[in-house]
Amino acid sequence: MSETKLLPIVKEPDKAMRKKAADILIRDISKPKIQGLIAAMKAALASTPDGVGLAAPQVGRSIAIFIVSEEAEEIDRAEKQGWERRMKESPEIKSEKPYQNRDWKYYVFINPEVKNRSRRRDDGPEGCLSVPGKFGMVKRYEKITVEAYNELGKKFTRGTSRFFARVIQHELDHLEGTLFIDRTKKILVQKEK
C-alpha cells in the first residue's frame, strides 16, 4: 500500500511515541511502502511552519527512519554569521529569519547508528511537533557522527555540529521512544495567542 495522503503528526501521549523503532531491511528501502512513507513524511514536515526534523514514530510508524530539513543547516549558517547576536541587540527583528523560506531539501536517515560523539555537551532550547506548546533546555552533544542509509539504500556517514547535531539527536531519541520532555529539567509552556 502506497502512502500518498498527508499524514497527521502523532502527539504525546500516543503510545507510538514510546515504542522503540524497528530497523528496516535494506532490500525493503526501495519498495513502494517505504518510498511512499518517506514522501509522506516529507510532505508532513513541509506542512509544518516550525519543524526541521521528523521521525517515523511521529507519524505513527515504529520504524527507524527520520528526515531533517536543510533548513537546519541554514540556521547554523545564520547563527555563524551573527544572527543570534543581532537578534539580542535588536529585539524587533526576532520574528524575522535571516534567509527566505523556500522549498527545502530533506536528508533521509534510515537505520541510523551513532558512530562518534564529542565530549562537550551544550544546553539548548528544544520543542517538538509531537509535544506542541512546550519547550525546554536539553543538554546534547555538540558534535555527532551518524552512519545510516539514504532513501536510495546507499550507506553514508555524516558528521554534524551545532543545531544540525541537536536535531539529529532529537530525532534519534524518537527512534528510541524518548522525547525531549524526558531530558529537560524544566518544561516551559507557551501561552496561547
Stockholm file with secondary structure:
# STOCKHOLM 1.0

chainA/1-193         MSETKLLPIVKEPDKAMRKKAADILIRDISKPKIQGLIAAMKAALASTPDGVGLAAPQVGRSIAIFIVSEEAEEIDRAEKQGWERRMKESPEIKSEKPYQNRDWKYYVFINPEVKNRSRRRDDGPEGCLSVPGKFGMVKRYEKITVEAYNELGKKFTRGTSRFFARVIQHELDHLEGTLFIDRTKKILVQKEK
#=GR chainA/1-193 SS CCCCSCCCCCCTTCGGGGSCCBCCCGGGTTSHHHHHHHHHHHHHHHTCSSCSEEEGGGGTCCBSEEEEETHHHHHHHHHHTTHHHHHHHCGGGTTCCSSCCCCCCEEEEEEEEEEEECSCEEEEEEEETTEEEEEEEEEEESEEEEEEECTTSCEEEEEEEHHHHHHHHHHHHHHHTCCHHHHCSCEEECCCC
#=GC SS_cons         CCCCSCCCCCCTTCGGGGSCCBCCCGGGTTSHHHHHHHHHHHHHHHTCSSCSEEEGGGGTCCBSEEEEETHHHHHHHHHHTTHHHHHHHCGGGTTCCSSCCCCCCEEEEEEEEEEEECSCEEEEEEEETTEEEEEEEEEEESEEEEEEECTTSCEEEEEEEHHHHHHHHHHHHHHHTCCHHHHCSCEEECCCC
//
